Amino acid sequence: MAHAKEKFHPHTPDGRYFVVDGRLWRLSNPELSEGERQRLVSDLMKARRAVRDAGEDADAKVDARKRVNAAKVALGERGPVWWNDGSPDYNRKLVLDTPYCQWFEALA
């Protein structure tokens, strides 16, 4: 049984996105090795903590945010898409404004 605070974030049938509050978010590249994925997730978490810990230090915050973005790009969650079939990227788009609309509505 799932913890009461856990939310269900469905993944699209093609495994490219998960949905949070009606918005698509790109999943990590499934072709990454488990070791590489874990290293990049660790880098991402360290960078997110650095953003939090930067406080009012604008330069530190900018640097930390650049590190967050670099980790997300390396994971395949931002930047060039990791699939090669020519399908467009719907990252951060409302699911109802994409071809995933029918699939998402059928989940309800």
C-alpha positions in Angstrom: 0.0 0.0 0.0 1.3 3.5 -0.9 2.1 6.0 1.8 -0.8 8.5 2.2 1.4 11.4 1.1 2.6 9.7 -2.1 1.0 10.8 -5.3 0.4 8.8 -8.4 2.3 10.3 -11.4 1.4 8.3 -14.4 3.9 7.6 -17.1 2.9 8.0 -20.7 2.7 4.7 -22.6 5.9 5.5 -24.6 7.8 6.0 -21.4 8.9 9.5 -22.3 7.0 11.6 -19.7 5.3 11.5 -16.3 2.3 13.7 -15.5 2.1 16.1 -12.4 -0.9 18.4 -12.0 -1.8 17.9 -15.7 1.6 18.8 -17.0 4.1 16.5 -18.8 7.6 16.2 -17.4 10.3 14.4 -19.4 11.7 11.2 -17.8 15.4 10.4 -17.7 17.0 8.6 -20.6 16.3 4.9 -20.1 19.5 4.1 -22.0 21.7 5.4 -19.2 23.5 2.7 -17.2 22.2 2.4 -13.6 25.6 3.6 -12.3 25.6 6.7 -14.6 22.0 7.5 -13.7 22.7 7.2 -10.0 25.8 9.5 -10.3 23.8 12.1 -12.2 20.9 12.0 -9.7 23.4 12.4 -6.9 24.9 15.5 -8.8 21.4 16.8 -9.2 20.5 16.5 -5.5 23.8 18.1 -4.5 23.1 21.0 -6.9 19.5 21.4 -5.6 20.8 21.5 -2.0 23.3 24.2 -3.2 20.5 26.3 -4.6 18.7 26.0 -1.2 21.8 26.7 0.8 22.9 29.7 -1.4 20.5 31.9 0.5 20.9 35.5 -0.6 24.2 34.9 -2.4 23.1 35.6 -5.9 26.3 34.3 -7.6 26.2 31.0 -5.6 22.6 30.6 -6.5 23.2 31.2 -10.3 26.1 28.7 -10.2 24.0 26.1 -8.4 21.1 26.5 -10.8 23.5 26.0 -13.7 24.6 22.7 -12.0 21.0 21.7 -11.7 20.4 22.3 -15.4 23.6 20.5 -16.4 22.5 17.4 -14.4 19.0 17.5 -15.9 20.4 17.8 -19.4 22.8 14.9 -18.8 19.9 12.8 -17.5 17.9 13.6 -20.6 15.2 15.5 -18.7 16.0 18.8 -20.5 17.9 19.7 -23.6 17.9 17.5 -26.7 15.4 14.6 -26.6 16.8 11.1 -26.0 14.6 9.4 -28.5 15.4 9.3 -32.2 12.1 8.8 -34.0 11.6 12.5 -34.8 8.7 12.9 -32.3 8.4 16.4 -30.9 9.2 17.3 -27.3 6.2 18.1 -25.0 8.2 18.6 -21.9 6.4 21.0 -19.5 3.3 21.2 -21.7 -0.2 20.7 -20.5 -1.1 17.1 -21.3 -4.5 18.1 -22.6 -2.8 20.2 -25.3 -0.8 17.3 -26.6 -1.4 14.0 -28.4 -1.4 12.3 -25.0 -4.8 13.9 -24.2 -7.0 10.9 -24.9 -4.7 8.6 -23.0 -4.7 10.9 -20.0 -8.5 11.4 -20.0 -8.9 7.6 -20.1 -7.0 7.3 -16.8 -9.8 9.2 -15.0 
